[in-house]
Each structure stands twice: as C-alpha cells, then as structure tokens.
Amino acid sequence: MEQLSQLIKNANHTIVFTGAGMSTESGLPDFRSKDRGLWEKFNPDELANVNALHNNREEFSNFYRYRLGEIDKYQPHEGHYILGEWEKKGLIHGIITQNVDGFHSDAGNENVMQLHGSFRSLHCHICQQQYERQTYLDGKYICDCGGTIRPGIVLFGESLPEETFRQAEVEANQSDLFIVLGSSLSVTPANMFPLVAKQSGAKLIIVNREATELDSYADFIYQDQSIKELLTIVNNELNN
C-alpha cells in the first residue's frame, strides 16, 4: 500500500479505470450474475439490445424500469467518495468506467468517461427529448412524439460512444500511472486502455478479486482485496 501511495503522490497524470467490481462493493449485483432476481423476472440477453427497443418496447421498458429501480436502492461506497476527493486534490485526473450506475459522478468526480453510457440520463430514442428518472419509474415510456423513452446506456447492437472513447484514449496516452479497479479486463475494446497507458510508459496497477487477462503487463497486482478498504488505507497514508 505504501508503494501505491507513493506512486500516486509522485505521478503527474493518474487515470483510474473501473469495472463491475467497483460497483458490487456497494451491494449492486453484477448485471451478468444469474443468481440474482433479474434473471428470474427477465432474460437480459434478449432485452438489453436494440432489437428489443424497436420490437418489444413494453417489455424492454419494464426491464429497464426494474434495473433503474434496483440501482436506486444502492449508493456510492467510501471508495467512490475517496476517488472524488482525489480528483479535487489533483491526485487523479480522470476515471474511465465500464459501469452505468453513475456512482462516480454521484460521489463528486467530474472527468468521468462512461464507455457504456449511464442510467443518470433518460431520453427519447427518436427526438432525444430528456426525461426525469422518476417519470420513467412512474411508468411513462412513450414520448410525446411516439418514440420510446430509454436510458442513456449503450445497448447490445449499438456503437460505443466515439467521443468518449477518443477522450479515454487521449487520457490513457497522457497517463504516467494507470490504476484498474474491479475489472476482469476481458471486454473489448474497453480493455485496450490499460495497454495504451502501458505502451506510453505508464505504471500499471491492477486491483481485482481474481486474475485478469492483462496481469502479465502490470507493475503491481492486488488480489483478494476489497477495493474500498484498499482505497481507504491508501487515502489515510496520503493524508499522513
């Protein structure tokens, strides 16, 4: 931990990359976990895609209303707030995230690159009119123009946000310290960013419960370690 705190202190441009493991420590179940209620009510593989949006919009909307309601039961954990604090202090310079819960923004981070979008915004798929989340939770899913109201996340079958990816690539290239928190680094093209950083000369830190596909590239690996506990320890060292 002392080595990690020293690396953070000495780095000029630190970027953090977060995956599902960051959110599950808030209690939020992993989207793909089949031992959760989501799979009892819906088949995400059928509904989390653009075809369902066009051809099965009532069930699509019920599915995402359920997901949004589930996210609202949870909140950022202490580790999220520590990252928000670090950005304000200039210790980190941005977060690239695969998560769609919006917890990083809720916890105070401003430079958040959401590779798969976010549940924080809802809009009409046709006219782009914005909607409040409570309106959606209350059951409205058809826009005044007749289009389907949807969360601002990337569905299967849709292109990833080009501008966000370009920004993430620039930030990874500029980094001299790149910290991965809670990602298996198995999903492409998101897992390219640690390699971009490493190839640009950055130190690569990987914190994940299990081994990842990029462990051989890492300078330091932390396994079987709670992310929020690790961040709390490092934060205490930085404040001493």
C-alpha positions as CSV (number, residue, x, y, z in Angstrom):
1,M,0.0,0.0,0.0
2,E,2.9,2.3,0.8
3,Q,4.3,1.8,-2.7
4,L,0.9,2.6,-4.2
5,S,0.5,5.8,-2.2
6,Q,4.0,6.9,-3.2
7,L,3.2,6.2,-6.9
8,I,0.1,8.4,-6.6
9,K,2.0,11.2,-4.9
10,N,4.7,11.2,-7.5
11,A,2.6,10.8,-10.6
12,N,1.9,13.7,-12.9
13,H,-1.2,12.3,-14.6
14,T,-3.1,9.4,-13.0
15,I,-6.1,7.7,-14.6
16,V,-8.4,5.2,-12.9
17,F,-10.3,2.5,-14.8
18,T,-13.2,0.9,-13.1
19,G,-15.3,-2.2,-13.8
20,A,-18.2,-4.1,-12.1
21,G,-16.1,-4.9,-9.0
22,M,-16.2,-1.3,-8.1
23,S,-20.0,-1.2,-8.0
24,T,-20.6,-4.6,-6.5
25,E,-18.9,-3.4,-3.3
26,S,-21.9,-1.0,-3.0
27,G,-24.1,-4.1,-2.9
28,L,-25.2,-3.6,-6.5
29,P,-25.4,-7.1,-8.2
30,D,-23.3,-7.8,-11.3
31,F,-25.5,-7.5,-14.4
32,R,-24.4,-10.9,-15.6
33,S,-24.8,-12.8,-12.3
34,K,-27.5,-15.4,-12.9
35,D,-28.1,-15.9,-9.1
36,R,-30.0,-12.6,-8.8
37,G,-33.6,-11.6,-9.2
38,L,-33.1,-10.0,-12.6
39,W,-32.8,-13.4,-14.2
40,E,-35.9,-14.6,-12.5
41,K,-38.0,-11.8,-14.0
42,F,-36.3,-11.2,-17.3
43,N,-33.8,-12.5,-19.8
44,P,-31.3,-9.7,-20.1
45,D,-29.7,-11.3,-23.2
46,E,-33.0,-10.8,-25.0
47,L,-33.9,-7.4,-23.7
48,A,-30.7,-5.4,-23.3
49,N,-30.4,-4.9,-27.0
50,V,-31.5,-2.5,-29.7
51,N,-33.9,-5.1,-31.3
52,A,-36.0,-5.2,-28.1
53,L,-36.1,-1.4,-28.1
54,H,-37.7,-1.4,-31.6
55,N,-39.8,-4.6,-31.5
56,N,-40.7,-5.3,-27.9
57,R,-40.7,-1.9,-26.3
58,E,-43.1,-2.6,-23.4
59,E,-41.1,-5.4,-22.1
60,F,-37.9,-3.5,-22.8
61,S,-39.2,-0.6,-20.8
62,N,-40.3,-2.9,-17.9
63,F,-36.8,-4.4,-17.8
64,Y,-35.0,-1.1,-17.7
65,R,-37.5,0.4,-15.2
66,Y,-36.7,-2.6,-13.0
67,R,-32.9,-2.1,-13.4
68,L,-33.2,1.6,-12.6
69,G,-35.2,0.8,-9.5
70,E,-32.6,-1.7,-8.4
71,I,-29.8,0.9,-8.9
72,D,-31.8,3.4,-6.8
73,K,-31.6,1.0,-3.8
74,Y,-27.8,1.5,-3.6
75,Q,-25.4,4.3,-3.4
76,P,-21.7,5.0,-3.8
77,H,-19.4,3.5,-1.2
78,E,-16.5,5.1,0.6
79,G,-14.1,4.2,-2.2
80,H,-16.2,6.2,-4.7
81,Y,-16.0,9.3,-2.4
82,I,-12.3,8.9,-2.0
83,L,-11.8,9.0,-5.8
84,G,-14.0,12.1,-5.9
85,E,-11.8,13.7,-3.2
86,W,-8.6,12.7,-5.0
87,E,-9.8,14.3,-8.2
88,K,-10.5,17.6,-6.4
89,K,-7.0,17.4,-4.9
90,G,-5.4,16.8,-8.3
91,L,-4.2,13.3,-7.3
92,I,-6.1,11.7,-10.1
93,H,-7.1,13.3,-13.4
94,G,-10.0,11.2,-14.7
95,I,-12.0,8.0,-14.5
96,I,-12.7,5.6,-17.4
97,T,-15.5,3.4,-16.4
98,Q,-17.4,0.4,-17.8
99,N,-20.2,0.9,-15.2
100,V,-23.5,2.6,-16.0
101,D,-24.8,3.3,-12.4
102,G,-23.4,6.9,-12.3
103,F,-21.9,6.4,-8.9
104,H,-18.6,8.2,-9.8
105,S,-20.5,11.4,-10.7
106,D,-22.7,11.0,-7.6
107,A,-19.5,10.8,-5.5
108,G,-18.1,14.0,-6.9
109,N,-15.9,13.0,-9.9
110,E,-16.2,15.4,-12.8
111,N,-13.9,13.9,-15.5
112,V,-15.8,10.6,-15.9
113,M,-15.5,8.8,-19.3
114,Q,-18.5,6.4,-19.4
115,L,-17.7,3.9,-22.0
116,H,-21.1,2.2,-21.9
117,G,-23.2,5.3,-21.0
118,S,-25.1,6.0,-17.8
119,F,-28.5,5.5,-16.2
120,R,-28.2,9.1,-14.9
121,S,-29.9,10.3,-18.2
122,L,-33.0,9.2,-20.0
123,H,-34.1,10.4,-23.4
124,C,-36.4,9.6,-26.3
125,H,-34.8,7.3,-28.8
126,I,-36.3,9.3,-31.7
127,C,-36.4,13.0,-30.8
128,Q,-33.8,13.0,-28.0
129,Q,-36.1,14.8,-25.5
130,Q,-34.7,14.4,-22.0
131,Y,-36.8,12.8,-19.2
132,E,-36.5,12.7,-15.4
133,R,-35.8,9.3,-14.0
134,Q,-38.9,9.5,-11.7
135,T,-41.1,10.0,-14.8
136,Y,-39.7,6.8,-16.2
137,L,-40.0,4.9,-12.9
138,D,-43.7,6.1,-12.7
139,G,-44.4,4.2,-15.9
140,K,-44.0,6.6,-18.8
141,Y,-42.1,5.0,-21.6
142,I,-43.6,6.5,-24.8
143,C,-42.5,10.1,-25.7
144,D,-45.0,12.7,-26.9
145,C,-43.5,12.2,-30.4
146,G,-44.3,8.4,-30.2
147,G,-40.8,7.3,-29.7
148,T,-39.5,5.1,-26.9
149,I,-38.0,6.6,-23.8
150,R,-34.8,4.8,-22.9
151,P,-31.8,5.1,-20.5
152,G,-28.6,6.7,-21.8
153,I,-26.7,3.5,-21.9
154,V,-25.2,1.6,-24.8
155,L,-27.4,-1.4,-25.8
156,F,-26.1,-4.6,-27.5
157,G,-26.1,-3.9,-31.2
158,E,-25.3,-0.2,-30.8
159,S,-22.0,1.6,-31.4
160,L,-19.9,2.7,-28.5
161,P,-19.6,6.5,-27.9
162,E,-16.8,7.6,-30.2
163,E,-16.1,10.9,-28.5
164,T,-15.9,9.2,-25.1
165,F,-13.5,6.6,-26.5
166,R,-11.3,9.2,-28.1
167,Q,-11.1,11.1,-24.8
168,A,-10.3,7.9,-22.9
169,E,-7.5,7.1,-25.4
170,V,-6.0,10.6,-25.0
171,E,-6.1,10.4,-21.2
172,A,-4.6,6.9,-21.2
173,N,-1.8,8.1,-23.5
174,Q,-1.1,11.0,-21.2
175,S,-1.0,9.0,-18.0
176,D,2.1,8.0,-16.2
177,L,0.1,6.0,-13.7
178,F,-3.0,3.9,-14.6
179,I,-5.0,2.1,-11.9
180,V,-7.5,-0.6,-12.7
181,L,-10.2,-1.2,-10.0
182,G,-12.5,-4.2,-10.2
183,S,-12.4,-5.2,-13.8
184,S,-11.5,-8.6,-15.3
185,L,-10.2,-6.7,-18.4
186,S,-11.8,-9.3,-20.7
187,V,-14.3,-7.0,-22.5
188,T,-13.0,-5.4,-25.8
189,P,-12.4,-2.7,-26.8
190,A,-12.5,-1.3,-23.3
191,N,-9.6,-3.4,-22.1
192,M,-7.3,-1.6,-24.6
193,F,-6.8,1.4,-22.4
194,P,-4.5,-0.2,-19.8
195,L,-2.3,-1.4,-22.7
196,V,-2.4,2.1,-24.3
197,A,-1.2,3.5,-21.0
198,K,1.5,0.9,-20.5
199,Q,2.8,1.3,-24.0
200,S,3.0,5.1,-23.3
201,G,5.3,4.4,-20.4
202,A,2.7,4.4,-17.5
203,K,3.0,2.3,-14.4
204,L,0.0,-0.2,-14.4
205,I,-1.7,-1.2,-11.2
206,I,-4.4,-3.8,-11.2
207,V,-6.8,-4.3,-8.3
208,N,-9.2,-7.2,-8.8
209,R,-10.5,-10.1,-6.8
210,E,-9.4,-12.6,-9.5
211,A,-6.6,-12.8,-12.1
212,T,-7.1,-10.7,-15.2
213,E,-6.1,-11.2,-18.8
214,L,-3.6,-8.3,-18.5
215,D,-1.9,-9.3,-15.2
216,S,1.4,-10.0,-17.1
217,Y,1.6,-6.3,-18.1
218,A,1.0,-5.0,-14.6
219,D,3.7,-3.4,-12.4
220,F,1.7,-4.2,-9.2
221,I,-1.2,-6.6,-8.7
222,Y,-3.6,-6.6,-5.7
223,Q,-5.9,-9.6,-5.5
224,D,-8.4,-10.8,-2.8
225,Q,-8.6,-7.2,-1.6
226,S,-11.6,-5.1,-1.0
227,I,-11.4,-2.0,-3.3
228,K,-12.9,0.4,-0.7
229,E,-10.6,-1.0,2.0
230,L,-7.6,-0.6,-0.2
231,L,-8.6,3.0,-1.2
232,T,-9.2,3.8,2.5
233,I,-5.8,2.6,3.5
234,V,-4.0,4.4,0.7
235,N,-6.0,7.6,1.4
236,N,-5.0,7.5,5.1
237,E,-1.4,7.2,4.1
238,L,-1.7,10.1,1.6
239,N,-3.2,12.3,4.4
240,N,-0.4,11.5,6.9
